[in-house]
Amino acid sequence: MQSDFIQAKRLHDQGVDGNKQAVEDAYQMLKRLQQSNPHDPLIKAYYGSIITLVGRDASNNKERIRVANEGLKVLDQVVQQYPNHTDVRFLSAYVNSRIPEKYFKRTEKAIEDLEHLLHLYEKDRSIFSEDQYEDILYELSSAYKRNKQSKQAKSIKEQLLNRNPDYEKLRKKRKKEG
């Protein structure tokens, strides 16, 4: 089961990067894993995420929206059931940050996820790395900006740059390296 989940996550990530075949393969694997492990929050979260990617790749807009909403519903359910599960929250924040706001209105959910992750980190700084913490600050600043909350966006960005003045250069370098 563990190796199947690792493979499904790898395919999921390839799908995020635009590989449509990987989306289909990950969907099939995660569907089976979800059926055999219905109480595993991380499998359920990845299953919700992959459904949104299936929606992204659908052939027409109506189907895209319908299927993506189905995936978002699964993600929302797992976040509601496991609000303090950091990996679930990371995935939810990532999906909600990247799905088109015009159609789905999910920036507010992304902000909620990211703020919750920051709150969890304040309680226990061992739950994720400094790099991940800085990425959360960056994503939160961007989400506030998209949500036209410029004062909050600026405040979070200043907090990030005070911690790590080279963050944006490092982020670009990491992104380039893949």
PyRosetta script that sets phi, psi and omega in degrees:
from pyrosetta import init, pose_from_sequence

init()
pose = pose_from_sequence("MQSDFIQAKRLHDQGVDGNKQAVEDAYQMLKRLQQSNPHDPLIKAYYGSIITLVGRDASNNKERIRVANEGLKVLDQVVQQYPNHTDVRFLSAYVNSRIPEKYFKRTEKAIEDLEHLLHLYEKDRSIFSEDQYEDILYELSSAYKRNKQSKQAKSIKEQLLNRNPDYEKLRKKRKKEG")
pose.set_psi(1, -45.1)
pose.set_omega(1, -177.5)
pose.set_phi(2, -59.6)
pose.set_psi(2, -44.7)
pose.set_omega(2, -179.2)
pose.set_phi(3, -68.2)
pose.set_psi(3, -33.7)
pose.set_omega(3, 176.1)
pose.set_phi(4, -64.3)
pose.set_psi(4, -41.0)
pose.set_omega(4, -179.8)
pose.set_phi(5, -67.5)
pose.set_psi(5, -40.6)
pose.set_omega(5, 178.1)
pose.set_phi(6, -61.0)
pose.set_psi(6, -43.4)
pose.set_omega(6, 178.1)
pose.set_phi(7, -64.1)
pose.set_psi(7, -42.4)
pose.set_omega(7, 179.7)
pose.set_phi(8, -63.4)
pose.set_psi(8, -40.3)
pose.set_omega(8, 177.5)
pose.set_phi(9, -63.9)
pose.set_psi(9, -41.5)
pose.set_omega(9, 178.7)
pose.set_phi(10, -61.4)
pose.set_psi(10, -45.8)
pose.set_omega(10, 177.6)
pose.set_phi(11, -63.7)
pose.set_psi(11, -40.1)
pose.set_omega(11, 176.7)
pose.set_phi(12, -55.8)
pose.set_psi(12, -48.6)
pose.set_omega(12, -177.6)
pose.set_phi(13, -64.6)
pose.set_psi(13, -36.9)
pose.set_omega(13, 175.3)
pose.set_phi(14, -65.0)
pose.set_psi(14, -36.7)
pose.set_omega(14, 177.2)
pose.set_phi(15, -65.3)
pose.set_psi(15, -40.2)
pose.set_omega(15, 176.3)
pose.set_phi(16, -56.4)
pose.set_psi(16, -38.6)
pose.set_omega(16, -179.2)
pose.set_phi(17, -78.3)
pose.set_psi(17, 1.3)
pose.set_omega(17, 173.2)
pose.set_phi(18, 110.6)
pose.set_psi(18, 0.6)
pose.set_omega(18, -179.5)
pose.set_phi(19, -79.6)
pose.set_psi(19, 104.2)
pose.set_omega(19, -175.9)
pose.set_phi(20, -67.4)
pose.set_psi(20, -35.5)
pose.set_omega(20, 178.1)
pose.set_phi(21, -66.0)
pose.set_psi(21, -39.0)
pose.set_omega(21, 177.7)
pose.set_phi(22, -63.1)
pose.set_psi(22, -36.7)
pose.set_omega(22, 177.2)
pose.set_phi(23, -60.8)
pose.set_psi(23, -48.1)
pose.set_omega(23, 179.8)
pose.set_phi(24, -61.3)
pose.set_psi(24, -45.3)
pose.set_omega(24, -178.9)
pose.set_phi(25, -65.1)
pose.set_psi(25, -43.3)
pose.set_omega(25, 179.2)
pose.set_phi(26, -65.2)
pose.set_psi(26, -40.0)
pose.set_omega(26, 178.7)
pose.set_phi(27, -58.3)
pose.set_psi(27, -48.3)
pose.set_omega(27, -179.6)
pose.set_phi(28, -61.7)
pose.set_psi(28, -43.9)
pose.set_omega(28, -179.7)
pose.set_phi(29, -65.8)
pose.set_psi(29, -45.8)
pose.set_omega(29, -177.9)
pose.set_phi(30, -69.5)
pose.set_psi(30, -32.2)
pose.set_omega(30, 175.8)
pose.set_phi(31, -61.9)
pose.set_psi(31, -47.0)
pose.set_omega(31, 178.6)
pose.set_phi(32, -64.1)
pose.set_psi(32, -44.9)
pose.set_omega(32, 179.9)
pose.set_phi(33, -61.9)
pose.set_psi(33, -41.1)
pose.set_omega(33, 179.0)
pose.set_phi(34, -63.2)
pose.set_psi(34, -40.3)
pose.set_omega(34, 180.0)
pose.set_phi(35, -67.0)
pose.set_psi(35, -37.1)
pose.set_omega(35, -178.7)
pose.set_phi(36, -88.2)
pose.set_psi(36, -12.9)
pose.set_omega(36, 179.3)
pose.set_phi(37, -136.1)
pose.set_psi(37, 62.2)
pose.set_omega(37, -171.7)
pose.set_phi(38, -65.4)
pose.set_psi(38, -14.1)
pose.set_omega(38, -177.5)
pose.set_phi(39, -105.4)
pose.set_psi(39, 8.3)
pose.set_omega(39, 178.8)
pose.set_phi(40, -86.6)
pose.set_psi(40, 111.4)
pose.set_omega(40, -174.5)
pose.set_phi(41, -64.2)
pose.set_psi(41, -34.8)
pose.set_omega(41, -177.5)
pose.set_phi(42, -72.5)
pose.set_psi(42, -40.2)
pose.set_omega(42, 175.7)
pose.set_phi(43, -62.3)
pose.set_psi(43, -43.8)
pose.set_omega(43, -179.5)
pose.set_phi(44, -63.1)
pose.set_psi(44, -40.2)
pose.set_omega(44, 179.2)
pose.set_phi(45, -65.4)
pose.set_psi(45, -45.0)
pose.set_omega(45, 178.1)
pose.set_phi(46, -65.1)
pose.set_psi(46, -34.9)
pose.set_omega(46, 176.4)
pose.set_phi(47, -62.1)
pose.set_psi(47, -45.7)
pose.set_omega(47, 176.6)
pose.set_phi(48, -60.8)
pose.set_psi(48, -42.9)
pose.set_omega(48, 179.9)
pose.set_phi(49, -63.6)
pose.set_psi(49, -43.9)
pose.set_omega(49, -177.8)
pose.set_phi(50, -67.4)
pose.set_psi(50, -31.6)
pose.set_omega(50, 175.8)
pose.set_phi(51, -62.5)
pose.set_psi(51, -39.7)
pose.set_omega(51, 177.8)
pose.set_phi(52, -62.8)
pose.set_psi(52, -35.7)
pose.set_omega(52, 178.2)
pose.set_phi(53, -70.6)
pose.set_psi(53, -35.4)
pose.set_omega(53, 173.5)
pose.set_phi(54, -60.2)
pose.set_psi(54, -42.0)
pose.set_omega(54, 176.4)
pose.set_phi(55, -61.7)
pose.set_psi(55, -44.3)
pose.set_omega(55, 178.7)
pose.set_phi(56, -55.0)
pose.set_psi(56, -38.0)
pose.set_omega(56, -174.9)
pose.set_phi(57, -90.6)
pose.set_psi(57, 0.2)
pose.set_omega(57, -179.5)
pose.set_phi(58, -63.2)
pose.set_psi(58, 157.9)
pose.set_omega(58, -171.6)
pose.set_phi(59, -78.9)
pose.set_psi(59, -22.2)
pose.set_omega(59, 178.8)
pose.set_phi(60, -134.3)
pose.set_psi(60, 158.2)
pose.set_omega(60, -173.6)
pose.set_phi(61, -59.5)
pose.set_psi(61, -42.0)
pose.set_omega(61, -178.3)
pose.set_phi(62, -60.9)
pose.set_psi(62, -45.5)
pose.set_omega(62, 178.9)
pose.set_phi(63, -67.0)
pose.set_psi(63, -40.0)
pose.set_omega(63, 177.7)
pose.set_phi(64, -55.4)
pose.set_psi(64, -49.9)
pose.set_omega(64, -177.0)
pose.set_phi(65, -66.5)
pose.set_psi(65, -44.8)
pose.set_omega(65, -178.8)
pose.set_phi(66, -60.3)
pose.set_psi(66, -49.5)
pose.set_omega(66, -176.7)
pose.set_phi(67, -69.1)
pose.set_psi(67, -43.3)
pose.set_omega(67, 178.9)
pose.set_phi(68, -60.4)
pose.set_psi(68, -40.2)
pose.set_omega(68, 177.6)
pose.set_phi(69, -63.1)
pose.set_psi(69, -34.4)
pose.set_omega(69, 176.4)
pose.set_phi(70, -61.7)
pose.set_psi(70, -44.7)
pose.set_omega(70, 177.8)
pose.set_phi(71, -65.2)
pose.set_psi(71, -40.7)
pose.set_omega(71, 178.7)
pose.set_phi(72, -63.4)
pose.set_psi(72, -36.6)
pose.set_omega(72, 178.2)
pose.set_phi(73, -62.3)
pose.set_psi(73, -44.0)
pose.set_omega(73, 177.9)
pose.set_phi(74, -61.6)
pose.set_psi(74, -46.3)
pose.set_omega(74, 178.8)
pose.set_phi(75, -60.1)
pose.set_psi(75, -44.7)
pose.set_omega(75, 179.3)
pose.set_phi(76, -61.0)
pose.set_psi(76, -39.0)
pose.set_omega(76, 179.2)
pose.set_phi(77, -63.8)
pose.set_psi(77, -45.0)
pose.set_omega(77, -177.7)
pose.set_phi(78, -69.4)
pose.set_psi(78, -35.4)
pose.set_omega(78, 175.8)
pose.set_phi(79, -65.3)
pose.set_psi(79, -39.9)
pose.set_omega(79, 178.6)
pose.set_phi(80, -64.9)
pose.set_psi(80, -39.5)
pose.set_omega(80, -179.4)
pose.set_phi(81, -73.8)
pose.set_psi(81, -34.2)
pose.set_omega(81, -174.6)
pose.set_phi(82, -130.6)
pose.set_psi(82, 64.6)
pose.set_omega(82, -172.7)
pose.set_phi(83, -63.3)
pose.set_psi(83, -22.0)
pose.set_omega(83, -177.2)
pose.set_phi(84, -104.9)
pose.set_psi(84, 11.6)
pose.set_omega(84, 177.8)
pose.set_phi(85, -81.2)
pose.set_psi(85, 107.8)
pose.set_omega(85, -171.7)
pose.set_phi(86, -62.0)
pose.set_psi(86, -42.0)
pose.set_omega(86, -178.7)
pose.set_phi(87, -65.5)
pose.set_psi(87, -38.0)
pose.set_omega(87, 177.0)
pose.set_phi(88, -63.7)
pose.set_psi(88, -44.1)
pose.set_omega(88, -180.0)
pose.set_phi(89, -66.0)
pose.set_psi(89, -39.6)
pose.set_omega(89, 176.2)
pose.set_phi(90, -58.4)
pose.set_psi(90, -48.5)
pose.set_omega(90, -177.6)
pose.set_phi(91, -63.6)
pose.set_psi(91, -44.5)
pose.set_omega(91, 178.5)
pose.set_phi(92, -61.4)
pose.set_psi(92, -44.7)
pose.set_omega(92, 178.7)
pose.set_phi(93, -60.7)
pose.set_psi(93, -43.7)
pose.set_omega(93, -179.5)
pose.set_phi(94, -61.6)
pose.set_psi(94, -49.1)
pose.set_omega(94, -179.6)
pose.set_phi(95, -63.0)
pose.set_psi(95, -47.6)
pose.set_omega(95, -177.7)
pose.set_phi(96, -65.8)
pose.set_psi(96, -27.7)
pose.set_omega(96, 178.6)
pose.set_phi(97, -75.9)
pose.set_psi(97, -28.0)
pose.set_omega(97, -171.5)
pose.set_phi(98, -105.2)
pose.set_psi(98, -15.3)
pose.set_omega(98, 179.6)
pose.set_phi(99, -74.2)
pose.set_psi(99, 141.0)
pose.set_omega(99, -173.4)
pose.set_phi(100, -58.0)
pose.set_psi(100, 119.8)
pose.set_omega(100, -179.4)
pose.set_phi(101, -59.5)
pose.set_psi(101, -37.8)
pose.set_omega(101, -177.6)
pose.set_phi(102, -52.1)
pose.set_psi(102, -39.2)
pose.set_omega(102, -175.4)
pose.set_phi(103, -99.8)
pose.set_psi(103, -28.3)
pose.set_omega(103, -168.3)
pose.set_phi(104, -115.9)
pose.set_psi(104, -19.1)
pose.set_omega(104, 177.6)
pose.set_phi(105, 52.4)
pose.set_psi(105, 58.2)
pose.set_omega(105, -175.3)
pose.set_phi(106, -113.3)
pose.set_psi(106, 3.2)
pose.set_omega(106, -179.1)
pose.set_phi(107, -61.7)
pose.set_psi(107, -38.7)
pose.set_omega(107, 178.8)
pose.set_phi(108, -61.1)
pose.set_psi(108, -40.0)
pose.set_omega(108, 176.7)
pose.set_phi(109, -65.1)
pose.set_psi(109, -40.4)
pose.set_omega(109, 178.0)
pose.set_phi(110, -60.4)
pose.set_psi(110, -44.7)
pose.set_omega(110, 178.9)
pose.set_phi(111, -60.5)
pose.set_psi(111, -44.1)
pose.set_omega(111, 178.8)
pose.set_phi(112, -59.3)
pose.set_psi(112, -46.2)
pose.set_omega(112, 178.8)
pose.set_phi(113, -61.8)
pose.set_psi(113, -47.9)
pose.set_omega(113, -176.6)
pose.set_phi(114, -65.7)
pose.set_psi(114, -42.1)
pose.set_omega(114, 176.9)
pose.set_phi(115, -63.2)
pose.set_psi(115, -38.3)
pose.set_omega(115, 179.0)
pose.set_phi(116, -64.9)
pose.set_psi(116, -41.5)
pose.set_omega(116, 176.8)
pose.set_phi(117, -61.2)
pose.set_psi(117, -41.5)
pose.set_omega(117, 177.4)
pose.set_phi(118, -62.7)
pose.set_psi(118, -40.7)
pose.set_omega(118, 178.4)
pose.set_phi(119, -62.3)
pose.set_psi(119, -43.9)
pose.set_omega(119, 178.2)
pose.set_phi(120, -62.6)
pose.set_psi(120, -39.2)
pose.set_omega(120, -179.3)
pose.set_phi(121, -66.5)
pose.set_psi(121, -37.0)
pose.set_omega(121, 178.0)
pose.set_phi(122, -63.0)
pose.set_psi(122, -31.7)
pose.set_omega(122, 178.3)
pose.set_phi(123, -77.6)
pose.set_psi(123, -35.1)
pose.set_omega(123, -175.3)
pose.set_phi(124, -149.1)
pose.set_psi(124, 99.9)
pose.set_omega(124, -175.6)
pose.set_phi(125, -73.0)
pose.set_psi(125, -1.2)
pose.set_omega(125, 178.9)
pose.set_phi(126, -92.6)
pose.set_psi(126, -2.3)
pose.set_omega(126, -173.9)
pose.set_phi(127, -73.0)
pose.set_psi(127, -24.1)
pose.set_omega(127, 171.9)
pose.set_phi(128, -157.3)
pose.set_psi(128, 169.5)
pose.set_omega(128, -172.0)
pose.set_phi(129, -75.7)
pose.set_psi(129, 166.7)
pose.set_omega(129, 175.1)
pose.set_phi(130, -60.8)
pose.set_psi(130, -41.0)
pose.set_omega(130, 178.4)
pose.set_phi(131, -59.7)
pose.set_psi(131, -43.3)
pose.set_omega(131, 178.7)
pose.set_phi(132, -65.2)
pose.set_psi(132, -39.2)
pose.set_omega(132, 177.2)
pose.set_phi(133, -59.8)
pose.set_psi(133, -45.6)
pose.set_omega(133, 179.3)
pose.set_phi(134, -65.0)
pose.set_psi(134, -37.5)
pose.set_omega(134, 176.6)
pose.set_phi(135, -62.8)
pose.set_psi(135, -38.0)
pose.set_omega(135, 177.7)
pose.set_phi(136, -64.1)
pose.set_psi(136, -44.4)
pose.set_omega(136, 177.5)
pose.set_phi(137, -59.2)
pose.set_psi(137, -43.8)
pose.set_omega(137, 179.3)
pose.set_phi(138, -61.3)
pose.set_psi(138, -49.5)
pose.set_omega(138, -179.5)
pose.set_phi(139, -62.3)
pose.set_psi(139, -39.0)
pose.set_omega(139, 179.4)
pose.set_phi(140, -65.9)
pose.set_psi(140, -42.8)
pose.set_omega(140, 176.5)
pose.set_phi(141, -59.3)
pose.set_psi(141, -44.2)
pose.set_omega(141, 179.4)
pose.set_phi(142, -64.3)
pose.set_psi(142, -41.0)
pose.set_omega(142, 179.5)
pose.set_phi(143, -65.2)
pose.set_psi(143, -43.1)
pose.set_omega(143, 176.2)
pose.set_phi(144, -59.7)
pose.set_psi(144, -42.1)
pose.set_omega(144, 179.9)
pose.set_phi(145, -61.5)
pose.set_psi(145, -46.4)
pose.set_omega(145, 177.8)
pose.set_phi(146, -61.1)
pose.set_psi(146, -31.6)
pose.set_omega(146, -177.5)
pose.set_phi(147, -87.6)
pose.set_psi(147, 8.8)
pose.set_omega(147, 178.9)
pose.set_phi(148, 60.5)
pose.set_psi(148, 35.7)
pose.set_omega(148, 175.5)
pose.set_phi(149, -110.4)
pose.set_psi(149, 69.5)
pose.set_omega(149, -170.3)
pose.set_phi(150, -64.8)
pose.set_psi(150, -33.4)
pose.set_omega(150, 179.6)
pose.set_phi(151, -63.3)
pose.set_psi(151, -46.6)
pose.set_omega(151, 177.9)
pose.set_phi(152, -65.4)
pose.set_psi(152, -40.7)
pose.set_omega(152, 180.0)
pose.set_phi(153, -59.8)
pose.set_psi(153, -45.0)
pose.set_omega(153, -178.8)
pose.set_phi(154, -65.8)
pose.set_psi(154, -41.9)
pose.set_omega(154, -179.5)
pose.set_phi(155, -62.3)
pose.set_psi(155, -45.3)
pose.set_omega(155, 180.0)
pose.set_phi(156, -67.3)
pose.set_psi(156, -41.3)
pose.set_omega(156, 179.6)
pose.set_phi(157, -63.1)
pose.set_psi(157, -40.7)
pose.set_omega(157, 177.1)
pose.set_phi(158, -62.8)
pose.set_psi(158, -41.3)
pose.set_omega(158, 177.2)
pose.set_phi(159, -59.5)
pose.set_psi(159, -44.0)
pose.set_omega(159, 179.3)
pose.set_phi(160, -63.1)
pose.set_psi(160, -49.6)
pose.set_omega(160, -176.2)
pose.set_phi(161, -70.6)
pose.set_psi(161, -26.5)
pose.set_omega(161, 173.1)
pose.set_phi(162, -67.3)
pose.set_psi(162, -37.1)
pose.set_omega(162, 177.3)
pose.set_phi(163, -71.0)
pose.set_psi(163, -42.6)
pose.set_omega(163, -173.5)
pose.set_phi(164, -146.7)
pose.set_psi(164, 90.7)
pose.set_omega(164, -177.9)
pose.set_phi(165, -59.8)
pose.set_psi(165, -22.6)
pose.set_omega(165, -179.0)
pose.set_phi(166, -96.9)
pose.set_psi(166, 12.1)
pose.set_omega(166, -173.0)
pose.set_phi(167, -54.2)
pose.set_psi(167, -48.6)
pose.set_omega(167, -174.0)
pose.set_phi(168, -64.8)
pose.set_psi(168, -37.3)
pose.set_omega(168, 175.9)
pose.set_phi(169, -64.5)
pose.set_psi(169, -43.7)
pose.set_omega(169, -179.7)
pose.set_phi(170, -65.3)
pose.set_psi(170, -39.1)
pose.set_omega(170, 179.4)
pose.set_phi(171, -62.2)
pose.set_psi(171, -45.0)
pose.set_omega(171, 179.5)
pose.set_phi(172, -63.2)
pose.set_psi(172, -41.0)
pose.set_omega(172, 179.7)
pose.set_phi(173, -63.8)
pose.set_psi(173, -45.3)
pose.set_omega(173, 178.5)
pose.set_phi(174, -61.5)
pose.set_psi(174, -40.7)
pose.set_omega(174, -178.8)
pose.set_phi(175, -64.8)
pose.set_psi(175, -40.3)
pose.set_omega(175, 178.8)
pose.set_phi(176, -63.3)
pose.set_psi(176, -39.7)
pose.set_omega(176, -177.8)
pose.set_phi(177, -74.4)
pose.set_psi(177, -14.9)
pose.set_omega(177, 175.3)
pose.set_phi(178, 88.5)
pose.dump_pdb("model.pdb")
